[in-house]
Amino acid sequence: MTTKAKLKNWWYYHRIHVLIAAAALAVVVYSLVPNMLSAKADYTLAVVGTVPQPEETLTALREALTPLADDLNGDGRVLVEVCSYVLDLSGQTPGTLNYQGAAAFDADLVGRRSALFLADDAEGFRANVVVPVEELIPCGSIPVFAALTPGYVFTVRSDSDAIPFYRAITQGAGVPAP
């Protein structure tokens, strides 16, 4: 039997196995490659407000914070992610939108996604957010936030590794270091 005949015979008996293995490999590559190539955020800022923030404001916040950030995860890139949550922390707005915002924000808190927070309701944030946070600082006293989010307050999780970034943001605002 020649080599060509042997290969033809082998292919006849094993073609299904080869095709299944190729399909399985394609599925694995298709699911793993996007996760491996996506950038992971060094810091995530949660903006919690009763109205949705315009995309321009979120982009401006991201661009203002990026120069102050360090490469926390060591991937060679500095990436600050800004997430917006529409949520009435005072509890005066019942309804689907508030429940959706509450569920998304709770998932963020439980998953420890965000370490930095901007909120438009200081008392509601203090009363309803059960993670340990530092002092709530008015954004008007922080140069990075003064023009972008007037009326908001800023804080950081006390148990996060974002404390140095928090210090860099609040530097010059008369804020005591945590």
C-alpha positions as a Markdown table, in Angstrom:
| # | Residue | x | y | z |
|---|---|---|---|---|
| 1 | Met | 0.0 | 0.0 | 0.0 |
| 2 | Thr | 1.4 | 3.4 | -1.0 |
| 3 | Thr | 1.6 | 6.4 | 1.3 |
| 4 | Lys | -1.1 | 8.2 | -0.6 |
| 5 | Ala | -3.4 | 5.2 | -0.2 |
| 6 | Lys | -2.6 | 5.0 | 3.5 |
| 7 | Leu | -3.5 | 8.7 | 4.0 |
| 8 | Lys | -6.7 | 8.2 | 2.1 |
| 9 | Asn | -7.6 | 5.2 | 4.2 |
| 10 | Trp | -6.7 | 7.1 | 7.4 |
| 11 | Trp | -8.8 | 10.1 | 6.3 |
| 12 | Tyr | -11.8 | 7.9 | 5.5 |
| 13 | Tyr | -11.9 | 6.5 | 9.0 |
| 14 | His | -10.9 | 9.7 | 11.0 |
| 15 | Arg | -12.4 | 12.6 | 9.1 |
| 16 | Ile | -15.3 | 13.0 | 11.5 |
| 17 | His | -12.9 | 13.2 | 14.5 |
| 18 | Val | -10.7 | 15.7 | 12.7 |
| 19 | Leu | -13.7 | 17.9 | 11.8 |
| 20 | Ile | -15.0 | 17.8 | 15.4 |
| 21 | Ala | -11.6 | 18.7 | 16.8 |
| 22 | Ala | -11.3 | 21.6 | 14.3 |
| 23 | Ala | -14.7 | 22.9 | 15.2 |
| 24 | Ala | -13.9 | 22.6 | 19.0 |
| 25 | Leu | -10.6 | 24.5 | 18.4 |
| 26 | Ala | -12.5 | 27.2 | 16.5 |
| 27 | Val | -15.0 | 27.7 | 19.3 |
| 28 | Val | -12.2 | 27.9 | 21.9 |
| 29 | Val | -10.2 | 30.4 | 19.9 |
| 30 | Tyr | -13.3 | 32.4 | 19.1 |
| 31 | Ser | -14.2 | 32.7 | 22.8 |
| 32 | Leu | -10.7 | 33.2 | 24.3 |
| 33 | Val | -9.1 | 35.7 | 21.8 |
| 34 | Pro | -11.5 | 38.6 | 22.5 |
| 35 | Asn | -11.0 | 38.3 | 26.2 |
| 36 | Met | -7.2 | 38.1 | 25.9 |
| 37 | Leu | -7.0 | 41.1 | 23.6 |
| 38 | Ser | -9.4 | 43.4 | 25.5 |
| 39 | Ala | -7.9 | 46.0 | 27.8 |
| 40 | Lys | -8.6 | 45.7 | 31.5 |
| 41 | Ala | -9.3 | 48.9 | 33.3 |
| 42 | Asp | -6.7 | 50.0 | 36.0 |
| 43 | Tyr | -9.4 | 52.1 | 37.8 |
| 44 | Thr | -13.2 | 52.3 | 37.4 |
| 45 | Leu | -15.2 | 55.4 | 38.4 |
| 46 | Ala | -18.9 | 54.9 | 39.1 |
| 47 | Val | -21.0 | 58.0 | 38.4 |
| 48 | Val | -24.3 | 57.7 | 40.3 |
| 49 | Gly | -26.9 | 60.2 | 39.6 |
| 50 | Thr | -30.7 | 60.7 | 39.2 |
| 51 | Val | -30.2 | 61.6 | 35.5 |
| 52 | Pro | -28.1 | 59.9 | 32.9 |
| 53 | Gln | -24.7 | 61.5 | 32.2 |
| 54 | Pro | -24.1 | 62.6 | 28.6 |
| 55 | Glu | -21.4 | 60.5 | 26.9 |
| 56 | Glu | -19.4 | 63.7 | 26.4 |
| 57 | Thr | -19.2 | 64.2 | 30.2 |
| 58 | Leu | -18.1 | 60.5 | 30.7 |
| 59 | Thr | -15.4 | 60.9 | 28.0 |
| 60 | Ala | -14.2 | 64.2 | 29.5 |
| 61 | Leu | -14.0 | 62.5 | 32.9 |
| 62 | Arg | -12.0 | 59.6 | 31.5 |
| 63 | Glu | -9.6 | 61.9 | 29.7 |
| 64 | Ala | -9.2 | 64.2 | 32.7 |
| 65 | Leu | -8.4 | 61.2 | 35.1 |
| 66 | Thr | -6.1 | 59.2 | 32.8 |
| 67 | Pro | -3.0 | 61.4 | 33.2 |
| 68 | Leu | -3.3 | 61.1 | 37.0 |
| 69 | Ala | -3.6 | 57.3 | 37.0 |
| 70 | Asp | -0.8 | 54.7 | 37.2 |
| 71 | Asp | -0.7 | 51.4 | 35.4 |
| 72 | Leu | -2.2 | 49.4 | 38.3 |
| 73 | Asn | -2.5 | 46.0 | 36.5 |
| 74 | Gly | 0.9 | 46.1 | 34.8 |
| 75 | Asp | -0.3 | 45.6 | 31.2 |
| 76 | Gly | 1.7 | 48.7 | 29.9 |
| 77 | Arg | -1.5 | 50.8 | 29.4 |
| 78 | Val | -3.3 | 53.2 | 31.7 |
| 79 | Leu | -7.0 | 52.8 | 31.3 |
| 80 | Val | -9.7 | 54.6 | 33.4 |
| 81 | Glu | -13.2 | 53.3 | 32.9 |
| 82 | Val | -16.2 | 55.5 | 33.8 |
| 83 | Cys | -19.6 | 53.8 | 34.4 |
| 84 | Ser | -22.8 | 55.7 | 34.7 |
| 85 | Tyr | -25.6 | 54.5 | 36.9 |
| 86 | Val | -29.0 | 56.2 | 36.9 |
| 87 | Leu | -30.2 | 55.7 | 40.4 |
| 88 | Asp | -32.2 | 57.8 | 42.9 |
| 89 | Leu | -30.4 | 57.2 | 46.2 |
| 90 | Ser | -33.0 | 59.2 | 48.1 |
| 91 | Gly | -35.6 | 56.5 | 47.5 |
| 92 | Gln | -38.2 | 58.9 | 46.2 |
| 93 | Thr | -38.3 | 57.6 | 42.6 |
| 94 | Pro | -39.9 | 54.1 | 42.4 |
| 95 | Gly | -40.1 | 52.4 | 39.1 |
| 96 | Thr | -38.3 | 50.2 | 36.6 |
| 97 | Leu | -35.5 | 52.6 | 35.8 |
| 98 | Asn | -34.6 | 52.9 | 39.5 |
| 99 | Tyr | -34.7 | 49.1 | 40.0 |
| 100 | Gln | -32.5 | 48.6 | 37.0 |
| 101 | Gly | -30.0 | 51.2 | 38.1 |
| 102 | Ala | -30.0 | 49.7 | 41.7 |
| 103 | Ala | -29.4 | 46.2 | 40.4 |
| 104 | Ala | -26.5 | 47.3 | 38.1 |
| 105 | Phe | -24.9 | 49.4 | 40.9 |
| 106 | Asp | -25.3 | 46.6 | 43.4 |
| 107 | Ala | -23.6 | 44.2 | 41.0 |
| 108 | Asp | -20.8 | 46.7 | 40.7 |
| 109 | Leu | -20.4 | 47.0 | 44.4 |
| 110 | Val | -20.5 | 43.3 | 45.1 |
| 111 | Gly | -18.2 | 42.5 | 42.2 |
| 112 | Arg | -15.8 | 45.3 | 43.5 |
| 113 | Arg | -15.6 | 46.7 | 39.9 |
| 114 | Ser | -15.6 | 50.4 | 41.0 |
| 115 | Ala | -13.3 | 51.8 | 43.6 |
| 116 | Leu | -14.0 | 55.5 | 42.9 |
| 117 | Phe | -17.5 | 57.1 | 43.1 |
| 118 | Leu | -19.1 | 60.3 | 42.1 |
| 119 | Ala | -22.7 | 60.8 | 43.4 |
| 120 | Asp | -25.2 | 63.6 | 43.1 |
| 121 | Asp | -26.8 | 62.9 | 46.4 |
| 122 | Ala | -24.4 | 62.9 | 49.3 |
| 123 | Glu | -26.9 | 61.9 | 52.0 |
| 124 | Gly | -28.5 | 59.2 | 49.9 |
| 125 | Phe | -25.0 | 57.8 | 49.1 |
| 126 | Arg | -23.9 | 57.8 | 52.7 |
| 127 | Ala | -27.2 | 56.1 | 53.8 |
| 128 | Asn | -27.6 | 53.5 | 51.1 |
| 129 | Val | -24.1 | 52.4 | 50.0 |
| 130 | Val | -22.8 | 49.8 | 52.4 |
| 131 | Val | -19.2 | 49.6 | 51.3 |
| 132 | Pro | -16.6 | 51.4 | 53.4 |
| 133 | Val | -15.8 | 54.7 | 51.8 |
| 134 | Glu | -13.7 | 57.7 | 52.7 |
| 135 | Glu | -15.1 | 61.2 | 53.4 |
| 136 | Leu | -17.4 | 62.6 | 50.7 |
| 137 | Ile | -15.7 | 65.6 | 49.1 |
| 138 | Pro | -17.7 | 68.2 | 47.0 |
| 139 | Cys | -16.5 | 68.0 | 43.4 |
| 140 | Gly | -16.4 | 71.8 | 43.2 |
| 141 | Ser | -13.3 | 71.8 | 45.4 |
| 142 | Ile | -11.4 | 69.2 | 43.2 |
| 143 | Pro | -10.0 | 70.8 | 40.0 |
| 144 | Val | -10.4 | 67.7 | 37.9 |
| 145 | Phe | -14.2 | 67.6 | 38.6 |
| 146 | Ala | -15.1 | 71.2 | 39.2 |
| 147 | Ala | -16.3 | 72.0 | 35.7 |
| 148 | Leu | -17.6 | 68.5 | 34.8 |
| 149 | Thr | -19.7 | 67.5 | 37.7 |
| 150 | Pro | -20.7 | 70.4 | 39.8 |
| 151 | Gly | -23.0 | 69.5 | 42.7 |
| 152 | Tyr | -21.6 | 65.9 | 42.9 |
| 153 | Val | -19.5 | 64.4 | 45.7 |
| 154 | Phe | -16.4 | 62.2 | 45.3 |
| 155 | Thr | -15.1 | 59.4 | 47.4 |
| 156 | Val | -13.1 | 56.1 | 47.2 |
| 157 | Arg | -13.6 | 52.7 | 48.7 |
| 158 | Ser | -11.5 | 52.5 | 51.9 |
| 159 | Asp | -10.6 | 48.8 | 51.2 |
| 160 | Ser | -9.4 | 49.3 | 47.6 |
| 161 | Asp | -6.0 | 49.7 | 46.0 |
| 162 | Ala | -7.1 | 53.0 | 44.4 |
| 163 | Ile | -6.1 | 55.2 | 47.5 |
| 164 | Pro | -2.9 | 56.6 | 45.8 |
| 165 | Phe | -5.0 | 57.5 | 42.7 |
| 166 | Tyr | -7.6 | 59.1 | 45.0 |
| 167 | Arg | -4.8 | 61.2 | 46.6 |
| 168 | Ala | -3.5 | 62.2 | 43.2 |
| 169 | Ile | -7.0 | 63.4 | 42.2 |
| 170 | Thr | -7.7 | 65.3 | 45.4 |
| 171 | Gln | -4.2 | 66.8 | 45.7 |
| 172 | Gly | -4.5 | 70.6 | 46.1 |
| 173 | Ala | -8.1 | 70.4 | 47.1 |
| 174 | Gly | -7.4 | 70.6 | 50.8 |
| 175 | Val | -8.5 | 67.0 | 51.4 |
| 176 | Pro | -6.8 | 65.1 | 54.2 |
| 177 | Ala | -5.1 | 61.8 | 53.0 |
| 178 | Pro | -6.9 | 58.7 | 54.1 |
